[in-house]
Amino acid sequence: MQTILFQGDSITDVGRNADAALWGEFGFGYPLLVSAKLGLAHPDAYRFVNRGVSGNRVVDLYARIKRDVINLRPDVLSILIGVNDVWHELGDRNGVDADKFERIYLMLIEEIRAALPDIRILILEPFVTHGPATDDRWDVFYGEVRLRAAAAKRVADRFALTFVPLQSVFDAALDRADASHWTVDGVHPTAFGHALIAQEWLNAFEK
C-alpha cells in the first residue's frame, strides 16, 4: 500500500482537525476528493494523509519537514504552498519574498529527496482569483503570487517533478461562472474550486 501525503496551507487543511475521528483528518477539500476518487477506484492501494496547516508559508512547511514529511515516509508527496507568503506580507508584513521562497523551496525538496530518494512529488501552483481578500490590492496580490508560482515551477523543473498548473485552470473557469463560484474570498476555494484542484491533481497523478 502506498502512502499519499498532502502538504500545504489552509487550502489543503480545510478543517481537517475539526472532527478527525469522523473525517480521518482529510478535511473537506481537494485531498478528500482525491482520496475518495482513488480509494473508490483502487481499494486498499493507497493510504491518504493530510498534514496541511492553515496559515503556513513555505518557511513553516520547511520547519516541520522532519515531523510532517520525512518521518511519515510517504511514497507520494503533494505540496501546495505560496499564497500566504504573499498575503502575510500585505497584512502584518510577515511574508516571504519571492527569492527566499524559492531558496527555501529548493532546500525543502533537496532534503526530502535525500531522505526519501524514491518519493514521487507533485508541486501544485499557487493561485488567486478576484474576491474580498484580494481586490483591494489586486495588482500586487496577483503579481506577487505569480512570482511564487514561477518559482514553484522552476523548483519542479530542476528536480524533474510533476508540476500541476492551477492559475490557468481557475482563469479558464471564469468563462463558466464568476470568481465567487470558485473561491470564497479570492484565496480559499469553494467546493467547486476544490473540485477543480482535485481534477487537475488526478490528471497529473495518472499521467
C-alpha positions in Angstrom: 0.0 0.0 0.0 1.4 3.4 -1.0 1.1 6.5 1.2 0.0 9.7 -0.4 0.7 12.8 1.7 -0.9 16.2 1.2 1.0 19.2 2.4 0.3 22.9 2.3 -1.7 25.7 4.0 -5.4 26.3 4.6 -6.3 25.3 1.1 -5.1 21.8 1.9 -6.0 21.8 5.6 -9.7 22.8 5.1 -10.7 21.9 8.6 -9.0 18.6 8.8 -8.8 18.7 12.6 -12.4 19.8 13.1 -13.5 16.2 13.7 -10.6 13.9 13.0 -12.4 10.9 14.4 -15.1 11.2 11.8 -13.2 12.5 8.8 -9.9 10.8 9.3 -8.0 14.1 9.1 -8.8 14.5 5.4 -10.6 17.8 5.8 -13.3 18.9 3.4 -11.2 20.0 0.4 -9.3 18.6 -2.6 -7.4 16.0 -0.5 -10.8 14.4 0.4 -12.0 14.5 -3.2 -8.7 12.9 -4.5 -8.8 10.3 -1.7 -12.4 9.5 -2.5 -11.8 9.0 -6.2 -8.6 7.0 -5.8 -9.9 5.0 -2.9 -13.0 4.1 -4.9 -11.1 3.1 -8.0 -8.3 1.3 -6.2 -9.4 -0.1 -2.8 -6.5 -0.9 -0.4 -3.9 0.5 -2.9 -3.4 3.8 -1.1 -3.2 5.3 2.4 -4.0 9.0 2.5 -2.6 11.5 4.9 -3.3 15.3 5.1 -0.9 17.5 7.0 -1.9 20.9 5.6 -1.7 23.6 8.2 -3.8 26.8 7.9 -1.7 29.9 7.7 1.5 28.2 6.6 4.2 29.8 4.5 7.0 27.9 2.8 9.2 28.6 5.8 6.6 27.0 8.1 6.4 23.9 6.0 10.2 23.7 6.0 10.2 24.0 9.8 8.1 20.9 10.2 9.7 18.9 7.4 11.0 16.1 9.7 7.8 15.5 11.7 5.2 16.0 8.9 7.0 14.8 5.8 10.2 12.7 6.3 9.0 10.8 9.4 5.8 9.8 7.6 7.8 8.3 4.8 5.2 8.8 2.0 5.5 7.3 -1.4 3.8 10.3 -3.0 4.0 13.9 -1.7 1.7 16.7 -2.8 2.6 20.3 -2.0 0.5 23.4 -2.4 2.2 26.5 -0.8 2.8 30.1 -1.7 -0.3 32.3 -1.3 0.4 33.1 2.4 3.9 34.1 1.6 2.3 37.0 -0.2 -0.8 37.5 1.9 1.0 37.7 5.2 3.3 40.4 3.9 0.3 42.5 2.8 -1.3 42.1 6.2 1.2 42.1 9.1 4.4 42.2 7.0 5.4 38.7 7.8 5.5 37.2 4.3 8.3 35.5 2.5 9.8 37.4 -0.5 10.0 35.6 -3.9 13.7 34.9 -3.8 13.6 33.5 -0.3 10.5 31.5 -1.2 12.5 29.8 -4.0 15.6 29.2 -1.9 13.6 27.6 0.9 11.5 25.5 -1.5 14.7 24.2 -3.1 16.1 23.3 0.4 12.8 21.6 1.2 12.9 19.4 -1.9 16.6 18.6 -1.6 16.2 17.4 2.0 13.1 15.3 1.2 14.8 13.7 -1.8 17.9 13.0 0.2 15.9 11.2 2.9 13.4 9.6 0.6 15.1 9.1 -2.8 12.2 7.1 -4.3 9.5 9.5 -3.5 7.3 11.0 -6.2 6.5 14.7 -5.6 3.7 16.8 -7.1 4.1 20.6 -6.8 0.9 22.5 -7.2 0.9 26.0 -8.5 -0.3 28.7 -6.1 -3.2 30.8 -7.5 -5.6 33.6 -6.7 -8.9 35.0 -8.1 -10.7 38.2 -7.6 -12.5 38.3 -4.2 -12.9 40.2 -0.9 -9.4 39.2 0.2 -7.6 40.2 -3.0 -9.4 43.0 -4.7 -8.2 45.9 -2.5 -4.6 45.3 -3.7 -5.3 43.1 -6.7 -2.3 44.1 -8.9 0.2 43.5 -6.1 -1.5 40.3 -4.8 -1.8 38.7 -8.3 1.7 39.8 -9.4 3.4 38.5 -6.2 1.6 35.2 -6.3 2.6 34.8 -10.0 6.3 35.2 -8.8 5.8 32.4 -6.3 4.1 30.3 -9.0 7.1 30.8 -11.3 9.5 29.9 -8.5 7.5 26.7 -7.8 7.7 25.8 -11.5 11.4 26.3 -11.5 11.8 24.1 -8.5 9.7 21.4 -10.1 11.7 21.6 -13.3 15.0 21.5 -11.5 14.2 18.2 -9.9 12.0 16.8 -12.7 9.0 16.8 -10.5 5.3 16.8 -11.6 4.0 20.3 -11.8 0.3 20.9 -11.5 -0.8 24.3 -13.0 -3.8 25.8 -11.3 -3.9 29.6 -12.1 -4.8 28.9 -15.8 -7.4 26.4 -14.6 -9.1 29.0 -12.4 -8.8 31.7 -15.1 -10.5 29.4 -17.6 -13.2 28.6 -15.1 -14.2 32.2 -15.1 -15.7 31.7 -18.5 -18.3 29.4 -16.9 -19.0 31.3 -13.7 -17.7 34.3 -11.8 -14.9 34.2 -9.3 -17.3 33.8 -6.3 -18.4 30.4 -7.6 -14.8 29.1 -7.4 -13.3 30.9 -4.4 -14.9 32.2 -1.2 -12.6 35.3 -0.9 -10.1 35.1 -3.8 -7.9 32.7 -1.9 -9.9 29.9 -0.4 -11.7 27.6 -2.8 -15.4 26.8 -2.6 -16.4 23.1 -3.0 -16.4 23.7 -6.8 -12.9 25.2 -6.6 -11.7 22.2 -4.7 -13.2 20.0 -7.4 -11.1 21.9 -10.0 -8.0 21.3 -8.0 -8.8 17.6 -7.4 -9.5 17.1 -11.2 -6.1 18.7 -12.1 -4.3 16.7 -9.4 -5.7 13.4 -10.6 -4.9 14.2 -14.3 -1.3 14.9 -13.3 -1.0 11.9 -11.0 -2.4 9.5 -13.6 0.0 10.6 -16.4 
